[in-house]
Amino acid sequence: MSPVALNHCWLMNGTAMAKSANAITVKRIDSIDLLRGIVMILMVLDHVRDYFHSTAFLYNPTDLTQTNPPLFLTRWITHFCAPVFIFLAGTSAYLYGLKKSRKQLSRFLFTRGLWFLLMEVVFITFGWTFNPFYHMIILQVIWAISVSMIVLSLLVYLPVKIIFYFGIVIVALHNLLDAVVVRQPGVWNTVWSLLHYQNLVPMGSRVIAVAYPVLPWTAVMALGYCLGTLYAPGYEAVKRKKMLIRMGWGAIALFVLIRLTNLYGDPVHWSIQKNAVFTLLSFINVSKYPPSLLYILVTLGPALLFLAYMERPMNALERVISVFGRVPFFFYFMHIYLIHLLAMVAAVATGYKWSDMVLDNWVLFVPQLKGYGFDIIIVYIVVVLVLAILYPLCKRFDQYKRSHSSSRWLSYL
C-alpha cells in the first residue's frame, strides 16, 4: 500500500475516540462483514483440505514439483484468510474505539488479547488435536491476533499517522530479517521463533508449534486499524471508494513490480517452470510463514478493491455469507471442532480407527494416517456440509448478540 496514497487521509489524530457513545453512532459495515464472511468460508476450505484430502499428509500443495493447478489454487486462495482476518480485526478495533475513550479501547484490546491467547493455547489447540495431554501447543492465527491486539492496545495512544508508519515500516522491511536464524536451542531461539521464524520449540515434554510468527502480523493489524479512519462517521463514501481503489490497485502493482525483480520481498524466488501455467503459479507462490511483503500486498490489495466495489446493498446470498462475518470468532472456534469430528467419522468409514484422529501432534505430522484421504471433489462437498451445519448456529448466535448488545462479555467473542 502506497504511503503517498494513504498519507492525506490517515493524518487524523484519533480525537474522535475520546467522544462518548452518545456523541457517535457507529453502524456495522456490510461490506466488511461480507468480506470477513468470505474469508471464513475460505478458512473452512483450507482446514477441510487439511483433514480430508488424500495428499494432506504427504506434501505441501504449493510444492510445484508435486502439486497440480487445482490443488495449488485450492490452497493458494486460502492465503487471503489470515491477512484479511487480522487486517479487519484492526479496522473493527478502530470502529469500536469511536464509542470509547482511548483508555477504554486500550483496556479492551489488552484483555481481549489475553482472552484470545488463553483460547488458542487451551481450547483451539485441543480442537486441532483432541489430545488432552497437549503434547503439542499450536500457535496459529488466534495467537497472532492476540499478540497484535496487545501491541495495538499500546499503539492506540499514538496518533494514527504514527501507527500507520509503524505498520508500513514493518511490512516493508521485515524481510530483511529472513536471513537471521537462531538455531541454538534456548531463550533467543524461542523469542526469535515467536517473532519471525516458523519453528517447533521444545518445552520440556511438550512442543510449541509456532505457525504464525507475530512481528509482521502486528503491522497488518496496525494498518487495518488505520483503515478504520475511512469508515469514521462523516467520511464521504465516494472519497472512501476512490481511496480504496487507489490503495488496492497500488498494492497489486507494487506486488508485480517487486516480484518481477526477484530481489526482495519474499524468501522464495519465482522461476520459469515446465509451462506457462506453472510459471504463473511460481510467480504467485509467496511465503505465509511469516507473511512476506509480497504475500501481504497480493492478499490485501484485492481485499481493498473488494471493499471498494461491494459497498452497496447486499443480495440474498451475500446476506447469508455476511452472517459468518458477523460472528468470526464463534465461527472459527466451532468449525475446527466440527471438521475434526467429521474427520473422525471419515476415518472410521474408510477403515481407520477413530483414535487415529486423536493426534499426538498436528494434523500434518501423523504417520498412522498415511494413505487416508479423499479426492479434491470430496473436500469441496465436505466444505458445503460444514457450512450448512454452521449457518443456523451462527445465525442464532448473531441474533443473540444483537438482542444482548449491552452484554460486555459478548464483545470478547
N, C-alpha and C positions, 0 to 999 in steps of 0.2 A: 504494500500500500504506500502510495507516494506521500511523503510529508508535505510536498507542495500543495497537493490536492486537499489535504486534510487541515492544514495549519489554521486557515482563517475561520473554520467552523468549530475548532476544538480549543479555542482560546478562552472558553468560559471558565470562570474560576470556581464554579460549583456552589455559589452562594445560595442558589435555589434550594439546595439540600437542607439548608437550615430553616426553611419555611415549615410551617406546621401542616399537618394533614388537612386541616380545614381550608388552608390557603391554596392547595394544589390538589386537583383531582387527576389521577393518572389511570387511564383506561388500559386494559390489556390490548396488545397489538396483534391482530390476527395473523399478519404475515410472519411475525416471529414465532408464534405458536405453530403455524403451518410448517415453517422450515424446521423447527425443532421436532415436530411430529414425523417429518420425512426422514430425518437422520435417526430417529428412534427405530423406524422401520428398517432402515439400512443396518442398524446395530443388530437387530434380530437376525437378518440375513447372515451377518458375519458370524454370530455365535451359533446359529443353527449349523452353518457350514463346519464350524469347529467340532461339533458333537456328532454330525451325521454324515459328512462327505467321506467317501472312501479314501481320499488322499490326505485327509486332515492329520493323520498320524504318521505320514510318510515324508512329505516335503512341503516347503513353502509354496503357496500358489502363485507367488510372484517370481519364483525361480524360473527364468526364461529357458533354462536347459531342460526343464521337465514339464512345465505347465502348457496349457493351451489357451487361446484367446478368451473363450467363455469363462473358464475358471479364473484366469488372471483378472478379467474385468469384474467378476463377482467379488473378488477380494478388493480390487482397486477402488471400486465405487464406495466401499465402506470406509475408505480413508477420510471421507467427509465427516464421519460421525464425531470423533473426538474433538477436532478443532472447532467445528461449528457448535457442538455441545458446550465446550468451555468458553468459547467466544461469546455466545449468547448468555451464558451464566453471568459474565461480566456486564453485559447490557442490562440484564434483569436487576443486577445489583445497583446500577445507576438509577434505574427507574424506581426501585424500592426506596432508594435514598432520597428521592424527591419528596417523599412524605415524612422523612425523618431528619433529625439533626445528624451532623457528621458523627458525633459520639455514639448515637443510637445505631447508625449504619455500621460503624466500625465494630461495635459490640456484637451486632447481629452476624456480621461476616465472620468474626473470630469464633464465636460459639458454634455457628453452623459449620465452619470448617472443622472444628474439633469433633462435632457430631458425625460428620461425613467420614472422618478418619476412623472413628470407632466402628461405624457401619462397614467400612471397607475391610478392616482387619478381622472383625468378628463374624459378621453376618454374610457379607458378599463373598469373602474367601470361602466360607463354608458352602455357599451356594455353588461355587465353581467345583468344589471337590467332594462335598458330602462326607468329608472326613473329620470326625470330632476331635482327632488328635492334632490337627493343624500341623502336619509335617512341613507344609509349605504355606507361607503367608504371602498373598499376592497383592501387589500394589499396582493398580491399574488406573482407569480414568477417574474413579471417585477419589482415589488418593491424590491425583493431580489436581482435581477440583478443590479438595480440602485444603491443601497447602497453598494453592493460588488464592483461595478466599482469605486465608490467614494473612498472606502477604498483602492482598488488596485492603484488608482491614487497617493496615498501616498507611498504605498509599493514599487512601481517601482523604487524608488530612492535607494532601498536597494539591496545588492547582491542577486542573485537568490537563493543561498543556504539559506539565512535568510528567504526569502519568503516561501521557501519550509518548513522549520521548523515551521514557523508561522502556515501554513496550517495543518501540521501533528499534532502539539500540540493541536490545537483547535478541529480537527476532533476526535482525540483520547481521549481527556479529557472532552469535553463539557458535556457529560452525567453525570459527577459528579455534575452538576448544576440542574439535573432534580428534585431534592427534594426541590429546592428553589422556593417557590411560594409566591408572594406578593399579598395578597388578598384584602388588604385595598385599595379602590379606591384613586387615586391621582397620583402624578408625578412618583413615584417609580414603581407603578403598570404599568403605561403606558410604562416607559422605559424598564422594565423587559419583558413586553409583546412584545415589538418591538425586543428585543434581543433574548429571549429564551423561550417564553411561549405563545402558541397559545391562543388568548383571544379575547373577544369582549369588546372594550374600549369605554365607553360613552364619547362623546364630545358635551356637550350641548344637542341640539335636535337631534343630529346625533350619529351614532355608527361607530367606526373604527373596521373593522374585520381584525385582524392581523392573516392571514392564514399562513404566512411564516416568523416566527421569524428569524432574519437575521444572528445571530452570526455564526452558522455553515456554512451558505451559503457563507459567506465571505471567509472562509477557502477553500471551494470547488473551488471557482473561483481562489484563490491564487494557489492551486495545479494545476489547469488547465493551469494557466499562466506558471508554471514551466514545464509542459509537453511540452509547445511550444519549449523548447530548443532542444527537439528531432527532431523537424521539421525545425530547422535552416539550411540554405544553407550550404552544405558541410558535414552534418551529414549523415553517411552511412546508407542506407536503411536496410541492413542486420542487422547491430547493433541495429537500432531502433526497428526492428521486435523482436529481441531477448529480448530487454528491455521491450517492451510492453507485450510480453508473460509472462515474469517473474513477472511483476507487476500485470498483470491480474489474473494469477493463484495464486499468492501470496495473493491478496486481497480476492479471493474466499476461499482459505484455511484458512485464518485468520478469515473470517466470520464464517465458520463451527466450528473452534476450540473455538472461543469465545462464539458462540451461544450455543454450547453443554454444556458449564459450567453453563449457566443460571444465571450468577452472575453479568455481566456488559455488557454494550454496547447497551442496549435498555430498556426502562422503562417497556415494556410488555414482560413477560417471556413466553416461549413456554411450552406446556404441552401435555401429552398423551390425545388423543381425542377418539371419538367413533370408529374410524377405522384408518387404516394406512394413507389413503389419507388425512383425516382431521388433523392427527398428523403432516404430512408434511406441510400442509397449516399453521398450528400453528407455525411450525419451521421457515417458511419464512415470517411470518406475522410481519413485522418490522414497526417501527414508522417513519412517514414522517414529523410530525409537532411538534417540529423541527426534521430535519433528524438525526436519531441516527447514532452512529458509525457503527452499523451493517447494517443499511439502506444504508449508503454511500458505504460500502465495497461490498454489494451484487449487487449494481447497477453499480458502476464504474468498478468493476472487469471485468464483461462481456463486458463492453464498451471498455476497453483497449484491450481485446482479439479481439474484432471486428475490431478495428483499425489495429491490427497486421496482421490479416488474409485477410483484404479487401483492402490492399494497392496493387492494381493491376488494370488493365484496366476494366472499368465498362461495363456491358452488357446494353441492351436497357432499361430494366425495372429499373435498378439501375440509369441510367441517368435521367429517369423520376423522380424518388424519390429524387435524388440529387437537382433537381430544387427547391423543397421545402426547402432543407437545405441551399441553396444559398441566400434565402430571408427570414430568420426566423422571423424577427420582423414583416415584411409585412404580412406573413402568419399568425402569431399569432393574429395580430390585425384583419385581415379580417375574420378569422374562427370564432371568438367569435360573431361578428355581424351576420354572415351568419347562424350559428347554432341557435342563438336566434330568428332570423326571421323565420326560418323553424319551430321552436318550436311553434311560434305564429300560423302558418298555421296548424300545427298538433293539437293544442288546439281547434281551431275553427272546424276542421274536426271531432273531437271526442266529440263535444257538449259543450265545454267550451267557454268562451269569450276570444277574443284576448287580452283584458285588463288584464286577469288573468296572462298573461305572462309579464306584466309590474310590476316588483317586488318591493315591499317596501324594502325588504331585499335581501338576496341572494337566489339562486335557491333552496337550500336545506331547506329553512325555510318558505315555502309558504303553509299555511293551505288551501287556496281555490283550490289548485291543488291536494289535496289528492284524490286518485283514478285515476288520469290521468296517462297515460304512456302506453308503448308497450312492447312486448316480446323482449328478447335479440337479436333475429334474425333481427328484425326491426332496432335495434340500429346499427347493422353492415351494413345493407342496407343503412341507412342514412349516415353512415361514407363514404361509396363509393360515394354517391351522392355529399356530401360536397367536397370530394377530386376532383371529376370530374369537379365541378364548379370552384374550386380554381386553378386547374392546369394551365389553359390557362392564368389566371390573373397573377399568379406567374411567368410563363414563360415570359410574356410580360414585367413584371417589372424587371426580371433578365436581359433581353436583354437591357432594357433601362439603367439599372445600368452599364452594361458593355460598352455601347456606350457613356456613360457620366461619365466615371470613374474619371474624373477630378473635378466633381461637389462635393464640400465639403459637402453640406447638405445631399447628398445621403449616406455618411458614417455614418449618425446618424440613418439610417433606416435598 
